[in-house]
Amino acid sequence: MDFHVNFPEDEHEQEMIEVEVFSVIDDEGNEDFFKKLDEITYEGGVYWVCQEVFLDPELTRIEEEGDIHVFREVETQGEKFIEYVKNYDLAKRIFDMWEERLKDEEEDK
């Protein structure tokens, strides 16, 4: 699914940016929405660094952004899925790698 989000450039002007959003059903059956920020490969695994987003009632616009979450890409019977990384140390390692990548990109600018 694609959603739009407003990023104000100044008080009088807003720019519409299209963002891909996906949903995950949690253990309690609630649907949570995320946008993928980056993909990190670590020790043979592929991890997604994602930010939780909160949508308007019509599910057409991002109203608010939430916490960062780490998912692992898994393949089962030829199909790819993602699952939450529940191991805190692993999730922290992936998050730290992502932050370092952002820092390096900023320095390269």
TIRO-2110 file (N, C-alpha, C; in Angstrom, 1 decimal):
// TIRO-2110
0.8, -1.2, 0.0, N, 1, A
0.0, 0.0, 0.0, CA, 1, A
0.9, 1.2, 0.0, C, 1, A
0.4, 2.3, -0.7, N, 2, A
1.2, 3.5, -0.7, CA, 2, A
0.3, 4.6, 0.0, C, 2, A
1.0, 5.4, 0.8, N, 3, A
0.3, 6.5, 1.5, CA, 3, A
1.0, 7.7, 1.3, C, 3, A
0.4, 8.8, 1.6, N, 4, A
1.0, 10.1, 1.4, CA, 4, A
1.2, 10.7, 2.8, C, 4, A
2.3, 11.5, 2.9, N, 5, A
2.6, 12.2, 4.2, CA, 5, A
3.1, 13.6, 3.8, C, 5, A
2.7, 14.5, 4.7, N, 6, A
3.1, 15.9, 4.5, CA, 6, A
4.3, 16.2, 5.3, C, 6, A
5.3, 16.8, 4.6, N, 7, A
6.5, 17.3, 5.3, CA, 7, A
6.5, 18.8, 5.1, C, 7, A
6.2, 19.6, 6.0, N, 8, A
6.2, 21.1, 5.8, CA, 8, A
7.6, 21.6, 5.6, C, 8, A
7.8, 22.3, 4.5, N, 9, A
9.1, 22.9, 4.2, CA, 9, A
9.1, 24.3, 4.9, C, 9, A
8.0, 25.0, 5.0, N, 10, A
7.9, 26.2, 5.9, CA, 10, A
6.5, 26.3, 6.3, C, 10, A
6.1, 27.4, 6.9, N, 11, A
4.7, 27.5, 7.4, CA, 11, A
3.7, 27.6, 6.4, C, 11, A
4.0, 28.0, 5.1, N, 12, A
3.0, 28.2, 4.1, CA, 12, A
3.0, 27.1, 3.0, C, 12, A
4.0, 26.3, 3.0, N, 13, A
4.1, 25.3, 1.9, CA, 13, A
4.3, 23.9, 2.5, C, 13, A
3.6, 22.9, 1.8, N, 14, A
3.8, 21.5, 2.2, CA, 14, A
4.0, 20.7, 1.0, C, 14, A
4.9, 19.7, 1.1, N, 15, A
5.2, 18.9, 0.0, CA, 15, A
4.6, 17.5, 0.3, C, 15, A
3.9, 16.9, -0.7, N, 16, A
3.4, 15.6, -0.6, CA, 16, A
4.4, 14.6, -1.1, C, 16, A
4.7, 13.6, -0.2, N, 17, A
5.7, 12.6, -0.6, CA, 17, A
5.0, 11.2, -0.4, C, 17, A
5.1, 10.4, -1.4, N, 18, A
4.5, 9.1, -1.4, CA, 18, A
5.4, 8.1, -0.6, C, 18, A
4.9, 7.4, 0.3, N, 19, A
5.6, 6.5, 1.2, CA, 19, A
4.9, 5.1, 1.2, C, 19, A
5.7, 4.0, 1.0, N, 20, A
5.1, 2.7, 1.1, CA, 20, A
4.9, 2.3, 2.5, C, 20, A
3.7, 1.8, 2.8, N, 21, A
3.4, 1.4, 4.2, CA, 21, A
2.9, 0.0, 4.1, C, 21, A
3.3, -0.8, 5.1, N, 22, A
2.8, -2.2, 5.2, CA, 22, A
2.3, -2.4, 6.6, C, 22, A
1.5, -3.4, 6.8, N, 23, A
0.9, -3.7, 8.1, CA, 23, A
1.3, -5.1, 8.6, C, 23, A
1.3, -5.2, 9.9, N, 24, A
1.7, -6.4, 10.6, CA, 24, A
0.6, -6.7, 11.6, C, 24, A
0.1, -7.9, 11.7, N, 25, A
-0.8, -8.3, 12.8, CA, 25, A
-0.1, -8.8, 14.0, C, 25, A
-0.3, -8.1, 15.1, N, 26, A
0.5, -8.5, 16.3, CA, 26, A
-0.2, -9.7, 17.0, C, 26, A
0.4, -10.2, 18.1, N, 27, A
0.0, -11.4, 18.8, CA, 27, A
-1.5, -11.3, 19.3, C, 27, A
-1.9, -10.0, 19.5, N, 28, A
-3.3, -9.8, 20.0, CA, 28, A
-4.3, -9.5, 18.9, C, 28, A
-3.9, -9.6, 17.6, N, 29, A
-4.8, -9.4, 16.5, CA, 29, A
-4.9, -8.0, 16.1, C, 29, A
-4.1, -7.1, 16.6, N, 30, A
-4.1, -5.7, 16.2, CA, 30, A
-3.3, -5.5, 15.0, C, 30, A
-3.7, -4.6, 14.1, N, 31, A
-3.0, -4.3, 12.9, CA, 31, A
-2.1, -3.1, 13.1, C, 31, A
-0.8, -3.2, 13.0, N, 32, A
0.1, -2.1, 13.2, CA, 32, A
0.7, -1.8, 11.8, C, 32, A
1.0, -0.5, 11.6, N, 33, A
1.5, 0.0, 10.3, CA, 33, A
2.9, 0.5, 10.4, C, 33, A
3.7, 0.2, 9.4, N, 34, A
5.1, 0.5, 9.4, CA, 34, A
5.5, 1.0, 8.0, C, 34, A
6.6, 1.8, 8.0, N, 35, A
7.3, 2.2, 6.8, CA, 35, A
8.7, 1.7, 6.9, C, 35, A
9.2, 1.1, 5.9, N, 36, A
10.6, 0.6, 5.9, CA, 36, A
11.6, 1.7, 5.6, C, 36, A
12.5, 1.8, 6.6, N, 37, A
13.5, 2.9, 6.5, CA, 37, A
14.8, 2.4, 5.8, C, 37, A
15.2, 1.1, 6.1, N, 38, A
16.4, 0.6, 5.5, CA, 38, A
16.4, -0.9, 5.6, C, 38, A
17.4, -1.5, 5.0, N, 39, A
17.6, -3.0, 5.0, CA, 39, A
19.0, -3.2, 5.3, C, 39, A
19.3, -4.1, 6.3, N, 40, A
20.6, -4.3, 6.8, CA, 40, A
20.9, -5.8, 6.7, C, 40, A
22.0, -6.2, 6.1, N, 41, A
22.4, -7.6, 6.1, CA, 41, A
23.4, -7.8, 7.2, C, 41, A
23.2, -8.9, 8.0, N, 42, A
24.1, -9.1, 9.1, CA, 42, A
24.1, -10.6, 9.4, C, 42, A
25.3, -11.2, 9.4, N, 43, A
25.5, -12.6, 9.7, CA, 43, A
24.5, -13.5, 8.9, C, 43, A
24.4, -13.2, 7.6, N, 44, A
23.6, -14.1, 6.8, CA, 44, A
22.1, -13.8, 6.8, C, 44, A
21.7, -12.9, 7.6, N, 45, A
20.3, -12.5, 7.7, CA, 45, A
20.0, -11.2, 7.1, C, 45, A
18.8, -11.0, 6.7, N, 46, A
18.4, -9.7, 6.2, CA, 46, A
17.4, -9.1, 7.2, C, 46, A
17.6, -7.9, 7.6, N, 47, A
16.8, -7.2, 8.6, CA, 47, A
16.3, -5.9, 8.1, C, 47, A
15.1, -5.6, 8.5, N, 48, A
14.4, -4.4, 8.1, CA, 48, A
14.4, -3.5, 9.3, C, 48, A
14.8, -2.2, 9.1, N, 49, A
14.7, -1.2, 10.1, CA, 49, A
13.4, -0.4, 9.7, C, 49, A
12.4, -0.4, 10.5, N, 50, A
11.1, 0.2, 10.2, CA, 50, A
10.7, 1.1, 11.3, C, 50, A
9.8, 2.1, 10.8, N, 51, A
9.2, 3.0, 11.8, CA, 51, A
7.7, 2.8, 11.8, C, 51, A
7.2, 2.7, 13.0, N, 52, A
5.7, 2.6, 13.1, CA, 52, A
5.1, 3.9, 12.7, C, 52, A
4.0, 3.8, 12.0, N, 53, A
3.2, 5.0, 11.6, CA, 53, A
1.8, 4.8, 12.0, C, 53, A
1.2, 6.0, 12.3, N, 54, A
-0.2, 6.0, 12.7, CA, 54, A
-1.0, 6.7, 11.6, C, 54, A
-2.0, 6.1, 11.1, N, 55, A
-2.7, 6.6, 9.9, CA, 55, A
-4.0, 7.3, 10.3, C, 55, A
-4.5, 8.1, 9.4, N, 56, A
-5.8, 8.8, 9.7, CA, 56, A
-6.9, 7.7, 9.6, C, 56, A
-8.1, 8.0, 10.1, N, 57, A
-9.2, 7.0, 10.1, CA, 57, A
-9.5, 6.4, 8.7, C, 57, A
-9.3, 7.1, 7.6, N, 58, A
-9.5, 6.6, 6.3, CA, 58, A
-8.4, 5.8, 5.8, C, 58, A
-7.3, 5.7, 6.5, N, 59, A
-6.1, 4.9, 6.2, CA, 59, A
-5.5, 5.5, 4.9, C, 59, A
-5.5, 6.8, 4.7, N, 60, A
-5.0, 7.4, 3.5, CA, 60, A
-3.7, 8.3, 3.8, C, 60, A
-3.5, 8.7, 5.0, N, 61, A
-2.4, 9.6, 5.3, CA, 61, A
-1.8, 9.2, 6.6, C, 61, A
-0.5, 9.5, 6.7, N, 62, A
0.2, 9.3, 7.9, CA, 62, A
0.0, 10.5, 8.8, C, 62, A
-0.5, 10.3, 10.0, N, 63, A
-0.7, 11.4, 10.9, CA, 63, A
0.4, 11.6, 11.9, C, 63, A
1.1, 10.5, 12.2, N, 64, A
2.1, 10.5, 13.2, CA, 64, A
3.1, 9.4, 13.0, C, 64, A
4.3, 9.6, 13.4, N, 65, A
5.3, 8.5, 13.3, CA, 65, A
5.7, 8.1, 14.7, C, 65, A
6.0, 6.8, 14.9, N, 66, A
6.3, 6.2, 16.2, CA, 66, A
7.7, 5.7, 16.3, C, 66, A
7.8, 4.6, 17.1, N, 67, A
9.1, 4.0, 17.4, CA, 67, A
9.7, 3.3, 16.2, C, 67, A
11.0, 3.0, 16.3, N, 68, A
11.7, 2.2, 15.3, CA, 68, A
11.6, 0.8, 15.8, C, 68, A
11.4, -0.1, 14.8, N, 69, A
11.3, -1.6, 15.1, CA, 69, A
12.2, -2.3, 14.1, C, 69, A
12.7, -3.5, 14.5, N, 70, A
13.6, -4.3, 13.7, CA, 70, A
12.9, -5.6, 13.4, C, 70, A
12.8, -5.9, 12.1, N, 71, A
12.2, -7.2, 11.6, CA, 71, A
13.3, -8.0, 10.9, C, 71, A
13.1, -9.3, 10.9, N, 72, A
14.0, -10.2, 10.1, CA, 72, A
13.2, -10.8, 9.0, C, 72, A
13.8, -10.8, 7.8, N, 73, A
13.2, -11.4, 6.7, CA, 73, A
13.4, -12.9, 6.8, C, 73, A
12.3, -13.7, 6.6, N, 74, A
12.5, -15.2, 6.7, CA, 74, A
11.8, -15.7, 5.5, C, 74, A
12.2, -16.9, 5.1, N, 75, A
11.6, -17.6, 3.9, CA, 75, A
11.1, -18.9, 4.4, C, 75, A
9.8, -19.2, 4.1, N, 76, A
9.2, -20.4, 4.4, CA, 76, A
8.5, -20.9, 3.2, C, 76, A
8.8, -22.1, 2.8, N, 77, A
8.2, -22.8, 1.6, CA, 77, A
8.2, -21.9, 0.4, C, 77, A
9.4, -21.2, 0.2, N, 78, A
9.5, -20.4, -1.0, CA, 78, A
8.9, -19.0, -0.9, C, 78, A
8.2, -18.7, 0.2, N, 79, A
7.6, -17.3, 0.4, CA, 79, A
8.4, -16.6, 1.4, C, 79, A
8.5, -15.3, 1.2, N, 80, A
9.2, -14.4, 2.1, CA, 80, A
8.2, -13.7, 3.1, C, 80, A
8.6, -13.7, 4.3, N, 81, A
7.8, -13.0, 5.4, CA, 81, A
8.8, -12.2, 6.2, C, 81, A
8.2, -11.4, 7.1, N, 82, A
9.0, -10.7, 8.1, CA, 82, A
8.5, -11.1, 9.5, C, 82, A
9.4, -11.1, 10.5, N, 83, A
9.0, -11.3, 11.8, CA, 83, A
9.7, -10.4, 12.7, C, 83, A
9.1, -10.0, 13.9, N, 84, A
9.8, -9.1, 14.8, CA, 84, A
11.0, -9.8, 15.3, C, 84, A
12.1, -9.0, 15.5, N, 85, A
13.3, -9.5, 16.2, CA, 85, A
13.0, -9.3, 17.7, C, 85, A
12.9, -10.4, 18.4, N, 86, A
12.5, -10.3, 19.8, CA, 86, A
13.8, -10.3, 20.7, C, 86, A
14.9, -10.7, 20.1, N, 87, A
16.2, -10.7, 20.9, CA, 87, A
16.7, -9.2, 21.0, C, 87, A
16.6, -8.7, 22.2, N, 88, A
17.0, -7.3, 22.4, CA, 88, A
18.4, -7.0, 21.8, C, 88, A
19.4, -7.8, 22.2, N, 89, A
20.8, -7.6, 21.8, CA, 89, A
20.9, -7.5, 20.3, C, 89, A
20.3, -8.5, 19.6, N, 90, A
20.3, -8.5, 18.1, CA, 90, A
19.7, -7.3, 17.5, C, 90, A
18.5, -6.9, 18.0, N, 91, A
17.8, -5.7, 17.5, CA, 91, A
18.6, -4.5, 17.8, C, 91, A
19.2, -4.4, 18.9, N, 92, A
20.1, -3.2, 19.2, CA, 92, A
21.3, -3.2, 18.3, C, 92, A
21.8, -4.3, 18.0, N, 93, A
23.0, -4.4, 17.1, CA, 93, A
22.6, -3.9, 15.7, C, 93, A
21.4, -4.3, 15.2, N, 94, A
21.0, -3.9, 13.9, CA, 94, A
20.6, -2.4, 13.9, C, 94, A
20.0, -1.9, 14.9, N, 95, A
19.7, -0.5, 15.1, CA, 95, A
21.0, 0.3, 15.1, C, 95, A
22.0, -0.1, 15.8, N, 96, A
23.2, 0.6, 15.9, CA, 96, A
23.9, 0.7, 14.5, C, 96, A
23.8, -0.4, 13.8, N, 97, A
24.4, -0.5, 12.4, CA, 97, A
23.7, 0.5, 11.5, C, 97, A
22.4, 0.6, 11.7, N, 98, A
21.6, 1.5, 10.9, CA, 98, A
22.0, 3.0, 11.2, C, 98, A
22.1, 3.3, 12.5, N, 99, A
22.4, 4.6, 12.9, CA, 99, A
23.8, 5.0, 12.4, C, 99, A
24.8, 4.1, 12.4, N, 100, A
26.1, 4.3, 11.9, CA, 100, A
26.0, 4.6, 10.4, C, 100, A
25.2, 3.9, 9.7, N, 101, A
25.0, 4.1, 8.2, CA, 101, A
24.5, 5.5, 8.0, C, 101, A
23.5, 5.9, 8.8, N, 102, A
23.0, 7.3, 8.6, CA, 102, A
24.0, 8.3, 8.8, C, 102, A
24.8, 8.1, 9.9, N, 103, A
25.9, 9.0, 10.2, CA, 103, A
26.9, 9.1, 9.1, C, 103, A
27.3, 8.0, 8.5, N, 104, A
28.2, 7.9, 7.4, CA, 104, A
27.7, 8.7, 6.2, C, 104, A
26.4, 8.5, 5.9, N, 105, A
25.8, 9.2, 4.8, CA, 105, A
25.7, 10.7, 5.0, C, 105, A
25.5, 11.1, 6.2, N, 106, A
25.5, 12.5, 6.5, CA, 106, A
26.9, 13.1, 6.3, C, 106, A
27.9, 12.4, 6.7, N, 107, A
29.3, 12.9, 6.6, CA, 107, A
29.7, 12.9, 5.1, C, 107, A
29.1, 12.1, 4.3, N, 108, A
29.5, 12.1, 2.8, CA, 108, A
28.8, 13.2, 2.1, C, 108, A
27.9, 13.9, 2.7, N, 109, A
27.2, 15.0, 2.0, CA, 109, A
28.0, 16.2, 1.9, C, 109, A
END
